[in-house]
Every structure is written in C-alpha cells, then in structure tokens.
Amino acid sequence: MTELDDALAVAWDAGPATASGSMAVGRAHVGEGWSIGHALNGGILMALATHALGEGLSGHGHPDPLTWSATFLSAAQAGEVEVHVEVLRVGRSLSTAQARLIQQADGGPVERVRLLASLGDASRTDPVHRSPRLPDLPRPEACLPATRQSSPLAERITMLDRLDVRVDPATAGFAVGQPSRRGVIRAWLRMRDGREPDVAMLPYAVDALMPVAFDLGVPGWAPTLELTGQVLGRPAPGWLVAELTTDTVVGDLLVEDAAVWDSTGRLVARSRQLAGVRLPAN
C-alpha cells in the first residue's frame, strides 16, 4: 500500500454507505506527513472524503467524484479522523452524497470538513470537445525542486517529503524573495513513492501546491474556507502539471483557481477556492 492509499484507507464500523438514505461511520488515520505547519493539508482531507463516498457508490458504477464542494470548519490535526457518510440520492448516471470529517478535540467531537459531492464514472468524460491547453513550461528536470530544505517556511511543510514538486522557474520568484505579483504558480507534481496518479488523487492535487498568494508576496497563512472542484477525466500515468492563478483579492479574502493536466496534456481537474489572506498594511 502506498503512502497516499494508506492515508485514504477507511475502516468502516459496518461497511460503507451504499443506498439512498443510508449512513455509515468509519475511521481513518492521517499522519503528520500530510501537514502544513500545525494543520493537515485540505487536499488530503478532500481526497479522504471523496474516496470514502466512492467506496460505497462504486457498486452503482459511481466510484468517482465528478464535482464536490468542501467547507473547512476548523483546522484538522494529524491523527484519527472519523468519517461520517450519508448517501442522499442514487441515480442512473450520478449519485449524490455528503461526508463529514470529525476529530475528537477539547473533550468532544469537532467537525473539521463537510463535503457534498456528485459521483459517477470519470471514464465517461470522453471525448473532449473544448478544454484549456497545457501551459508551456520547461520539463521537470529543468524546473526547481520544492523541498523542505529550501527555506525555513518549507521546513514546516512535511507533506513535501511525500510529494515531488518541480516549480516552473518563471513562477518561482517567490522562493528568493522576488514574487512576480502576477498571481501565477505552475509546477510539475507526482508522488515521491512512485504511485501513479488516479481519480482518487485529484482532489488532493488541486490543493497540493503552495498557495498562489506566495506569488503576490504574501508567504504563509492562507487557509482555505471553501473549495469547489471538478474531475474531468482519468489521469494517464506520469507527471501532473498544476497551475494556480488568482485575479481577485478583496480585503482579507483571495480567490484561487487551480487546473491540473496529466502527462498527455489533458485537463483532468479544476477547482476554485475562497481563501484567507493577510496582505501587508502598505
């Protein structure tokens, strides 16, 4: 079992939820290796929730999240996560279900994430009639590796031990204190242990890079408040390319768009999130 598969594994009390109106409770363990600073990465939590939903709905031919919306209610900590699933509707081509991720903290249960998703079969996304093209960026070996040794800030991102990230030099100025302020970060990414990308990885991939706020000259705090994502195909083996952009910052809020392409140049996932940001006073 790979590190990602281990983080997504749920031990169900009485099996996953499989029918309209059914509910299920299970438990997963997400270790410190998926943290950014003091909190677990939001992408790994979305991947856990969508994978748990797909386990129960795979028998209906709906194993894949085609669209989801996640609201982050509190910062999740490394350790045991309770997964509460409710199937709202089982349809012919789509099923709808919700997941709640809960941890025990401060003497009682604390909800961390609530996610609503529509699931189906991602292989039904062919043919592609219209889609953004893969950005023009150097090959991975000509890009800049993002490692925990690269800066004091990166040292606290333990997730980099599990994710191989190669940042496009044209968007990597933030790493040397020279952000472009265009609001763009592009990078190749893959799992360090050789695990090939699949649909289960995509909810993680859209939120796996450093926040696009880094390119605005705002490193550090940028918590996701809500994220809506879509799966647009099953990724081919090999590297993924992720591009983060923003054209909207208002007050202490930032809108971040993410797009993910597979090794064939096909767009396989997109997302838009509302995140918090703290711009300098001047």
C-alpha positions, -999 to +999 in steps of 0.1 A: +000+000+000+014+034-009+015+064+015-015+081-002-035+049-002-027+044+035-040+080+043-072+073+023-080+039+039-112+039+060-121+011+085-159+011+085-179+002+116-204-018+094-194-012+058-197+019+036-230+036+028-244+022-004-281+031-009-302+062-009-308+074+027-281+051+041-254+063+065-221+049+076-193+057+101-157+048+097-122+058+109-091+068+091-056+078+103-039+108+086-004+112+099+019+142+104+034+136+070+004+153+054+007+185+074+015+221+065+026+237+097+003+227+125-026+215+104-034+188+079-035+198+042-070+204+030-064+185-002-057+152+016-089+157+036-109+162+005-093+131-011-102+111+020-138+123+020-144+117-017-127+083-017-149+073+012-180+083-007-168+064-038-163+032-018-200+029-011-212+040-045-188+020-067-214-008-067-237+015-087-209+024-112-203+057-095-169+055-078-155+089-089-162+124-076-172+144-107-179+176-086-176+184-049-178+213-026-159+213+007-163+237+036-135+238+061-149+244+095-117+241+117-081+231+113-076+193+113-047+178+133-027+147+124-042+116+139-075+097+138-103+111+117-139+099+120-156+097+086-194+101+086-211+094+053-247+099+041-260+089+007-286+114-004-295+100-038-286+072-061-293+079-097-287+063-131-256+083-141-249+103-109-252+097-072-251+124-045-236+120-010-220+140+018-192+133+041-183+149+075-148+146+089-147+148+126-120+146+152-121+144+190-107+176+205-112+198+235-131+170+252-156+163+224-162+159+187-152+188+164-162+188+128-133+197+105-147+194+070-181+190+054-181+179+018-210+174-007-203+155-039-219+142-070-202+109-081-202+090-113-178+074-138-149+096-148-143+075-179-175+089-194-158+123-199-146+113-234-145+128-259-131+162-250-148+189-271-132+220-256-105+224-230-077+247-219-043+237-233-014+226-211+007+256-202+041+260-217+067+252-191+102+235-190+105+198-184+106+187-148+144+183-148+147+220-158+124+232-130+131+240-094+125+212-068+104+223-038+119+206-008+118+211+030+154+222+029+147+251+005+136+276+032+125+279+069+089+281+057+092+250+036+108+231+065+074+231+082+056+216+052+061+179+060+039+170+030+069+178+007+085+146+019+057+127+001+052+150-029+077+156-057+071+193-068+091+210-096+082+247-099+084+265-132+113+290-129+091+316-145+068+315-115+093+307-087+105+342-079+087+340-045+113+314-034+140+340-035+120+370-023+112+382-058+075+373-064+062+384-098+029+397-082+011+383-113-007+357-092+005+326-110+023+295-099+029+265-121+046+232-112+050+195-121+039+171-094+039+134-086+041+112-055+076+105-044+070+068-038+061+063-074+024+060-070+008+068-104-020+095-104-056+084-105-090+100-098-086+095-061-055+117-061-071+146-080-090+162-050-056+163-033-037+175-064-058+207-068-047+218-033-013+203-030+009+233-041+020+263-021-008+290-021-008+313-051-006+342-025+031+334-024+034+350-058+017+381-045+045+385-019+024+370+009+040+338+022+025+319+050-011+319+063-037+313+035-064+289+049-090+275+026-125+285+036-144+267+008-133+248-023-153+235-053-137+211-076-144+190-107-129+159-121-127+160-159-110+127-168-089+098-155-053+109-155-027+090-175+004+077-158+033+101-152+037+137-140+008+160-134+010+198-141-008+221-118-013+258-124-026+282-097-039+317-106-057+345-089-073+376-103-093+386-072-082+398-038-106+417-017-099+427+019-086+396+036-101+372+010-085+357-021-100+336-049-076+309-061-082+289-093-064+256-099-061+235-131-044+201-134-033+184-166-020+148-170+011+136-189-008+136-222-017+173-218-053+165-210-071+187-184-082+163-157-093+185-128-102+221-119-111+239-087-119+273-073-114+282-036-120+311-013-091+315+010-080+339+037-050+361+031-031+388+051-017+415+028+009+438+042-005+471+056+013+491+030 
